């Protein structure tokens, strides 16, 4: 399929770097708090990227080094919705788009990750954090609760720790986030670690990753019998792809595979 590159917005930079699409919130003065424009733009970019077979991953991050995303912009008169008659909220729609993505999403947590920012982090498949990053759900301090965030966060960290974060609003350090499995890596040089991770992702079979993410997400909420019935049929489909034939041939011939993504 042809290359697709959604347009950048004043508050969201959409930039292609080789096979990786970077989505960078450009609201550094507001600690990269989410606006409705950011949410809508990010949803569209993730959606459009699915049609571009030359893309291999999507990185989500914020401008600068102080904040990844501080959550909803509480200075806005309508921080959480623009239309109370609309059943589908912008943030929820973004989480739906991320859930449906067959391209891996990686969070580059370059600073404070708070409230809705925890949702952006949790909707991603992997995450790399700077050592100075902090993580928190401070909604109770302003009289609300991280309701939508829970939909993507609740299975990532231990239940007791999740309850403490939600009910006290107290933050985690980057080392705690790593300990609880909220991020994959913490590094003083977040970009070097991100490059290291991307290199180990983008040299693998695009077809296997695309179908693999679909399978992982599909079985997450299934019981064992439903899951095993689904996956025993899926494994046969994996072997029918061109990438699977190429991968096995390359292994037998002791050479590097030449992936076509089909």
C-alpha positions, 0 to 999 in steps of 0.5 A: 500500500502507498505511504500515508503521512497524516498532517501535523497540527499546531499542537501535535507534530506528526513526523516520519523517521524512517519506518517509525511514525513519531507523534509528539505533543507540542504543548510544552508550556502546558506540560504537554497537557492534552487538548481535544485537538491533540486527542483527535489528531493522534486518533487520526494519525494512528488510524491512518498509519494502519494502511501504510505497510512501510511503517513498522512502529509508532512512538508517542511522546511529548516535547521537551524534557519536563513532561510526557503528558500532564493529562487533561488541560484543567485550564480549559473550560471543557477539559473532559468533553466538548459535547455532553450529548456525544456518547463517544469522548475524544480520549476514549476514541483514542484508546479505541484506536490504539487498541485496534492498532496492528502497529506496535505503539511505544511510549517515550516517557521523557518526563512527568506522566500524569493522569490522562498521560498514564492513559497514553502510556498504558495504551502503548504496547511498550514503554521506555522512560527517562530516569527523571520521569514520574508517574501518577494519577492525581485526579482525586486531588481535583475531585475526579477519578482516572476512570477512562485510564483504568480501562487500559491501566488496570491489567498492567500493574498490581491491584494494590498499587493501582488502588493506592495510586488512584485513591491517594494521588501519590506518584511513582518514581521511574524505578518503581514504575519499572519494578511494577512493570509499567515500563520496559526500560528506564534509562538516563539516555531515553533516546539511546534506549528507544533506538535500541528497542526500535532496532530490535523491533523493526528488523523482525517480520512485519507480517508476524508482528501485525498478526501477532498484535491482533492475536495478543489483543484478541485473546486478552479478555478470553477464557482459556478454552475460547483462547486456545480455540482461537489461537489453534486456528491462528497459528495455521494462518501465521505459517501461510504468510510469505514472511513465514516461508521466508523466515524458515528458508533463511533459517535453514540457509543460515542467512538474514531474512528479507521481509516483505511484510506479507 
